[in-house]
């Protein structure tokens, strides 16, 4: 299963941080003056300054956010999308909308975390925790109700195993012991549905929250399982959703037999994801896996009905 990982706060926010139901919609063509006015209104401080580079580029609010899902392939998606010349991607997960100590800093702080980009480029940030955080959809809407959202999903059972694997290795690197996955999945002889990793895979619950604020045609769902097996068709769909000119080609992807997943080729330069990607899942008893698959059957069905689309999940 190594191939899968290609893709693979505490203060109450003051209401002046962002306006409720803004009349201004930001997109790639939004003028810098409009953005400046919005920032003046939404910043807690009056010392707003525009960050403009000598080459004419500037830091601007993202027009697209990869909202999740955790361990669904968000890093792979961002790296692949960054192949497009009209994309400017924030390197780090910003956690603006879900971490209170970040959110209370206001939009000026948020924009300072963005990369410098030109007016024709789309600025993208990714924070996988956004999808499952109840407060985030409304906060994103209050900033920009025309936001284009990217959501990448994988088979929920596989996502649970991947979630555990990441935390397990994080503990190992710090020389800290960590329980086996069975200790998380089983409680009193039954599947432990209170396990956070399982809750994160109940996609329909979290999707319902996003659909309260954004129409379905503003949320593009990337099939993370297909992105692993054949990335180009999925990236083509993302280009169309973001109304980008078709610049990414099949030749930008090549299968690395050593790593067991696709890597990227850009202007003759080859690169793969970090070595932390591609880790094998723990061995899990077949009967336990069946319990997991059975548990997700109805939630998956509800999700398919919600988005009007099916996925090849167990």
RONUKOL-523898 format. One record per residue (C-alpha): x, y, z. Coordinates in nm, 4 decimals, always signed. Example, Ala and Ser with C-alpha at 12.3 -4.5 7.8 and 13.67 -1.06 7.14 Angstrom:
2
[r [+1.2300 -0.4500 +0.7800]]
[r [+1.3670 -0.1060 +0.7140]]
***
This chain:
314
[r [+0.0000 +0.0000 +0.0000]]
[r [+0.3010 +0.2296 -0.0046]]
[r [+0.1836 +0.3980 -0.3221]]
[r [-0.1111 +0.5675 -0.1575]]
[r [+0.0962 +0.8227 +0.0233]]
[r [+0.1875 +1.0126 -0.2851]]
[r [-0.1104 +1.1825 -0.1969]]
[r [-0.0080 +1.0731 +0.0577]]
[r [-0.7418 +2.7811 +1.9712]]
[r [-0.8802 +2.9428 +2.2967]]
[r [-0.9957 +3.3153 +2.2667]]
[r [-1.3354 +3.4238 +2.1353]]
[r [-1.2899 +3.5933 +1.7992]]
[r [-1.3940 +3.9561 +1.7893]]
[r [-1.6541 +4.0134 +1.5209]]
[r [-1.4579 +4.2936 +1.3577]]
[r [-1.2017 +4.0479 +1.2260]]
[r [-1.4151 +3.9606 +0.9229]]
[r [-1.7382 +4.1136 +0.7970]]
[r [-2.0528 +3.9033 +0.7953]]
[r [-2.1709 +3.8058 +0.4462]]
[r [-1.9379 +4.0386 +0.2539]]
[r [-2.0657 +4.2086 -0.0568]]
[r [-1.7171 +4.1911 -0.2070]]
[r [-1.6125 +3.8706 -0.3791]]
[r [-1.2438 +3.8110 -0.4351]]
[r [-1.1196 +3.6258 -0.7398]]
[r [-0.8125 +3.6204 -0.9584]]
[r [-0.9222 +3.9413 -1.1325]]
[r [-0.9950 +4.1374 -0.8142]]
[r [-0.8140 +4.4700 -0.8196]]
[r [-0.5523 +4.5406 -0.5580]]
[r [-0.7466 +4.8502 -0.4496]]
[r [-1.0579 +4.6446 -0.3682]]
[r [-0.8497 +4.3969 -0.1739]]
[r [-0.6813 +4.6839 +0.0136]]
[r [-1.0200 +4.8258 +0.1158]]
[r [-1.1386 +4.4865 +0.2404]]
[r [-0.8240 +4.4429 +0.4443]]
[r [-0.8625 +4.7873 +0.5996]]
[r [-1.2127 +4.6952 +0.7109]]
[r [-1.1203 +4.3551 +0.8468]]
[r [-0.7879 +4.4253 +1.0147]]
[r [-0.7952 +4.4792 +1.3911]]
[r [-0.5147 +4.7304 +1.3539]]
[r [-0.4989 +5.0487 +1.1515]]
[r [-0.1414 +4.9958 +1.0369]]
[r [-0.2259 +4.8025 +0.7208]]
[r [+0.0468 +4.8066 +0.4615]]
[r [+0.0493 +4.6536 +0.1198]]
[r [+0.3246 +4.3994 +0.0631]]
[r [+0.4468 +4.4648 -0.2897]]
[r [+0.7666 +4.3217 -0.4325]]
[r [+0.9930 +4.5281 -0.6546]]
[r [+0.9069 +4.2973 -0.9451]]
[r [+0.5391 +4.3919 -0.9236]]
[r [+0.4152 +4.0822 -0.7450]]
[r [+0.2323 +4.1083 -0.4160]]
[r [+0.0829 +3.8995 -0.1388]]
[r [-0.2890 +3.8491 -0.1813]]
[r [-0.5678 +3.6546 -0.0199]]
[r [-0.6082 +3.3038 -0.1627]]
[r [-0.8742 +3.2530 -0.4251]]
[r [-0.8587 +2.8766 -0.3744]]
[r [-0.8154 +2.6677 -0.0610]]
[r [-0.7436 +2.2962 -0.0369]]
[r [-0.9623 +2.2257 +0.2657]]
[r [-0.8794 +1.8585 +0.3164]]
[r [-0.9040 +1.5836 +0.3896]]
[r [-0.6217 +1.4903 +0.6263]]
[r [-0.4161 +1.2024 +0.4828]]
[r [-0.6156 +1.2205 +0.1628]]
[r [-0.3307 +1.3415 -0.0564]]
[r [-0.3405 +1.7178 -0.0026]]
[r [+0.0360 +1.7625 -0.0291]]
[r [+0.0502 +1.5638 -0.3518]]
[r [-0.2385 +1.7662 -0.4936]]
[r [-0.0704 +2.0954 -0.4053]]
[r [+0.2623 +1.9871 -0.5541]]
[r [+0.0966 +1.8735 -0.8752]]
[r [-0.1111 +2.1889 -0.9038]]
[r [+0.2045 +2.3947 -0.8520]]
[r [+0.3266 +2.2673 -1.1885]]
[r [+0.0915 +2.5216 -1.3441]]
[r [+0.2556 +2.8623 -1.4042]]
[r [-0.0617 +3.0450 -1.2988]]
[r [-0.0617 +2.8921 -0.9518]]
[r [+0.1172 +3.0445 -0.6507]]
[r [+0.1028 +2.8070 -0.3548]]
[r [+0.1661 +2.8729 +0.0130]]
[r [+0.4300 +2.6263 +0.1260]]
[r [+0.3118 +2.5663 +0.4820]]
[r [-0.0255 +2.4791 +0.6304]]
[r [-0.1495 +2.8139 +0.7614]]
[r [-0.4262 +2.6985 +1.0022]]
[r [-0.5799 +3.0450 +0.9929]]
[r [-0.9458 +2.9508 +1.0119]]
[r [-0.9201 +2.6663 +1.2642]]
[r [-0.6625 +2.7939 +1.5150]]
[r [-0.7970 +3.0738 +1.7366]]
[r [-0.4575 +3.2288 +1.8083]]
[r [-0.4095 +3.2670 +1.4327]]
[r [-0.7618 +3.3739 +1.3438]]
[r [-0.7740 +3.6559 +1.5983]]
[r [-0.4772 +3.8155 +1.4191]]
[r [-0.7103 +3.9084 +1.1314]]
[r [-0.6772 +3.9014 +0.7551]]
[r [-0.3649 +4.1164 +0.7486]]
[r [-0.1799 +3.8383 +0.9281]]
[r [-0.3341 +3.5823 +0.6932]]
[r [-0.2258 +3.7639 +0.3810]]
[r [+0.1264 +3.7924 +0.5214]]
[r [+0.1467 +3.4126 +0.5144]]
[r [+0.0761 +3.3974 +0.1413]]
[r [+0.3364 +3.3754 -0.1354]]
[r [+0.4082 +3.6697 -0.3624]]
[r [+0.2108 +3.6348 -0.6827]]
[r [+0.1168 +3.8286 -0.9931]]
[r [-0.2326 +3.9563 -1.0720]]
[r [-0.2978 +3.6769 -1.3240]]
[r [-0.2064 +3.4029 -1.0767]]
[r [-0.4312 +3.2134 -0.8374]]
[r [-0.3025 +3.1974 -0.4815]]
[r [-0.3659 +2.8631 -0.3121]]
[r [-0.3231 +2.7521 +0.0473]]
[r [-0.3904 +2.4112 +0.1973]]
[r [-0.4810 +2.3150 +0.5513]]
[r [-0.6375 +1.9656 +0.5675]]
[r [-0.7855 +2.0274 +0.9125]]
[r [-1.0273 +2.2826 +0.7665]]
[r [-1.2658 +2.0183 +0.6331]]
[r [-1.3467 +1.8638 +0.9699]]
[r [-1.3432 +2.1849 +1.1779]]
[r [-1.7061 +2.2971 +1.2372]]
[r [-1.6270 +2.6686 +1.2588]]
[r [-1.4237 +2.6942 +0.9387]]
[r [-1.6897 +2.6984 +0.6610]]
[r [-1.8605 +3.0100 +0.7949]]
[r [-1.5277 +3.1859 +0.8494]]
[r [-1.4154 +3.1149 +0.4943]]
[r [-1.7535 +3.2327 +0.3644]]
[r [-1.7271 +3.5552 +0.5627]]
[r [-1.3957 +3.6242 +0.3939]]
[r [-1.4997 +3.5323 +0.0408]]
[r [-1.8291 +3.3716 -0.0500]]
[r [-1.7014 +3.3003 -0.4030]]
[r [-1.4068 +3.0929 -0.2830]]
[r [-1.3214 +2.7907 -0.4966]]
[r [-1.2588 +2.4924 -0.2704]]
[r [-1.0637 +2.1745 -0.3378]]
[r [-1.1387 +1.8618 -0.1359]]
[r [-0.9419 +1.5430 -0.1921]]
[r [-1.0835 +1.2210 -0.0492]]
[r [-0.9711 +0.8600 -0.0263]]
[r [-1.1368 +0.5381 +0.0764]]
[r [-1.2379 +0.6149 +0.4393]]
[r [-1.0913 +0.2896 +0.5739]]
[r [-0.7584 +0.3533 +0.4048]]
[r [-0.7617 +0.7099 +0.5352]]
[r [-0.8032 +0.5797 +0.8916]]
[r [-0.4994 +0.3540 +0.8534]]
[r [-0.2990 +0.6353 +0.7001]]
[r [-0.4006 +0.8694 +0.9828]]
[r [-0.2757 +0.6203 +1.2406]]
[r [+0.0465 +0.5603 +1.0458]]
[r [+0.1388 +0.9280 +1.0463]]
[r [+0.0881 +0.9678 +1.4204]]
[r [+0.2701 +0.6399 +1.4869]]
[r [+0.5821 +0.7525 +1.2981]]
[r [+0.5713 +1.0959 +1.4606]]
[r [+0.5957 +0.9221 +1.7984]]
[r [+0.8678 +0.6863 +1.6796]]
[r [+1.0823 +0.9774 +1.5613]]
[r [+1.0576 +1.1272 +1.9106]]
[r [+1.1370 +0.7867 +2.0644]]
[r [+0.7964 +0.7770 +2.2272]]
[r [+0.5919 +0.4578 +2.2533]]
[r [+0.2582 +0.4439 +2.0742]]
[r [-0.0230 +0.1878 +2.1056]]
[r [-0.1024 -0.0553 +1.8256]]
[r [-0.3806 +0.0363 +1.5878]]
[r [-0.5974 -0.2414 +1.7334]]
[r [-0.5957 -0.0594 +2.0670]]
[r [-0.7551 +0.2382 +1.8957]]
[r [-0.9944 +0.0515 +1.6702]]
[r [-1.1326 -0.1890 +1.9295]]
[r [-1.3069 -0.0983 +2.2552]]
[r [-1.4917 -0.3528 +2.4678]]
[r [-1.4794 -0.5965 +2.1784]]
[r [-1.6484 -0.3539 +1.9381]]
[r [-1.5292 -0.1056 +1.6796]]
[r [-1.4343 +0.2122 +1.8633]]
[r [-1.6401 +0.4685 +1.6738]]
[r [-1.5126 +0.7428 +1.9076]]
[r [-1.1641 +0.7104 +1.7589]]
[r [-1.0859 +1.0504 +1.6027]]
[r [-0.9439 +0.8973 +1.2883]]
[r [-1.2783 +0.7269 +1.2235]]
[r [-1.4713 +1.0483 +1.2805]]
[r [-1.2536 +1.2289 +1.0277]]
[r [-1.3585 +0.9713 +0.7684]]
[r [-1.7317 +1.0378 +0.8124]]
[r [-1.7242 +1.2627 +0.5118]]
[r [-2.0965 +1.3287 +0.4812]]
[r [-2.1147 +1.4901 +0.8277]]
[r [-1.8418 +1.7406 +0.7492]]
[r [-1.9625 +1.7977 +0.3934]]
[r [-2.3080 +1.8945 +0.5209]]
[r [-2.1477 +2.1749 +0.7177]]
[r [-1.9672 +2.3122 +0.4116]]
[r [-2.2803 +2.2930 +0.1976]]
[r [-2.4555 +2.5273 +0.4422]]
[r [-2.2333 +2.8045 +0.3081]]
[r [-2.1042 +2.7015 -0.0330]]
[r [-2.2907 +2.5503 -0.3278]]
[r [-2.1669 +2.2162 -0.4532]]
[r [-2.0321 +2.3690 -0.7727]]
[r [-1.7836 +2.5692 -0.5629]]
[r [-1.6358 +2.2512 -0.4155]]
[r [-1.4377 +2.0227 -0.6429]]
[r [-1.3813 +1.6742 -0.5058]]
[r [-1.0582 +1.5109 -0.6167]]
[r [-1.0539 +1.1319 -0.6110]]
[r [-0.7425 +1.0662 -0.4057]]
[r [-0.7321 +0.6965 -0.4933]]
[r [-0.7328 +0.7749 -0.8653]]
[r [-0.4764 +1.0494 -0.8132]]
[r [-0.2401 +0.7824 -0.6835]]
[r [-0.2936 +0.5415 -0.9710]]
[r [-0.3167 +0.7881 -1.2587]]
[r [-0.2658 +1.1527 -1.1540]]
[r [-0.2967 +1.3356 -1.4862]]
[r [-0.6742 +1.2965 -1.5483]]
[r [-0.7513 +1.4177 -1.1957]]
[r [-0.5284 +1.7242 -1.2356]]
[r [-0.6937 +1.8013 -1.5686]]
[r [-1.0270 +1.8197 -1.3861]]
[r [-0.8779 +2.0573 -1.1290]]
[r [-0.7468 +2.2830 -1.4061]]
[r [-1.0963 +2.3016 -1.5574]]
[r [-1.2574 +2.3703 -1.2188]]
[r [-1.0184 +2.6597 -1.1528]]
[r [-1.0626 +2.7819 -1.5113]]
[r [-0.6925 +2.7511 -1.5779]]
[r [-0.5489 +2.7099 -1.9243]]
[r [-0.4389 +2.3467 -1.9810]]
[r [-0.0689 +2.3655 -1.8990]]
[r [-0.0031 +2.0445 -1.7046]]
[r [+0.0671 +1.7426 -1.9240]]
[r [+0.0959 +1.3663 -1.8835]]
[r [+0.4706 +1.4077 -1.9374]]
[r [+0.4883 +1.5938 -1.6040]]
[r [+0.4333 +1.2619 -1.4242]]
[r [+0.6478 +0.9522 -1.4139]]
[r [+0.6205 +0.6373 -1.2083]]
[r [+0.9116 +0.5824 -0.9702]]
[r [+0.9485 +0.2060 -0.9335]]
[r [+1.1772 +0.2414 -0.6321]]
[r [+0.9324 +0.4529 -0.4352]]
[r [+0.6273 +0.2826 -0.5793]]
[r [+0.4378 +0.5982 -0.6728]]
[r [+0.4293 +0.8803 -0.9261]]
[r [+0.6778 +1.1653 -0.9071]]
[r [+0.6885 +1.4970 -1.0923]]
[r [+0.8927 +1.6234 -1.3837]]
[r [+0.9034 +1.9997 -1.4316]]
[r [+1.1223 +2.1674 -1.6970]]
[r [+1.3522 +1.8657 -1.6969]]
[r [+1.3804 +1.8632 -1.3178]]
[r [+1.2511 +1.5544 -1.1417]]
[r [+1.1200 +1.5570 -0.7858]]
[r [+0.9313 +1.3287 -0.5533]]
[r [+0.7452 +1.3929 -0.2324]]
[r [+0.9177 +1.3801 +0.1045]]
[r [+1.0386 +1.0426 +0.2267]]
[r [+0.7654 +1.0499 +0.4904]]
[r [+0.5252 +0.9828 +0.2053]]
[r [+0.4864 +0.6230 +0.0986]]
[r [+0.5032 +0.4555 +0.4370]]
[r [+0.3413 +0.1166 +0.4628]]
[r [+0.0256 +0.0782 +0.6669]]
[r [+0.0252 -0.1474 +0.9714]]
[r [-0.0903 -0.5053 +0.9253]]
[r [-0.4512 -0.5275 +1.0404]]
[r [-0.6536 -0.8427 +1.0958]]
[r [-0.8860 -0.9100 +0.8021]]
[r [-1.1913 -0.9361 +1.0263]]
[r [-1.1155 -0.5978 +1.1795]]
[r [-1.0826 -0.4437 +0.8358]]
[r [-1.4174 -0.5920 +0.7426]]
[r [-1.5724 -0.4299 +1.0497]]
[r [-1.4265 -0.0989 +0.9393]]
[r [-1.5603 -0.1400 +0.5860]]
[r [-1.9006 -0.2381 +0.7169]]
[r [-1.9153 +0.0613 +0.9488]]
[r [-1.8435 +0.3050 +0.6663]]
[r [-2.0942 +0.1503 +0.4244]]
[r [-2.3940 +0.3657 +0.5250]]
[r [-2.1977 +0.6902 +0.5826]]
[r [-2.0406 +0.6483 +0.2383]]
[r [-2.3822 +0.5967 +0.0849]]
[r [-2.5064 +0.9182 +0.2463]]
[r [-2.2039 +1.1028 +0.1133]]
[r [-2.2609 +0.9747 -0.2402]]
[r [-2.6220 +1.0960 -0.2265]]
[r [-2.5126 +1.4316 -0.0877]]
[r [-2.2663 +1.5061 -0.3673]]
[r [-2.4429 +1.3170 -0.6470]]
[r [-2.1390 +1.1071 -0.7212]]
[r [-2.0011 +0.7663 -0.6288]]
[r [-1.6479 +0.6541 -0.5477]]
[r [-1.4861 +0.3130 -0.5649]]
[r [-1.4628 +0.2591 -0.1903]]
[r [-1.5243 -0.0590 +0.0063]]
***
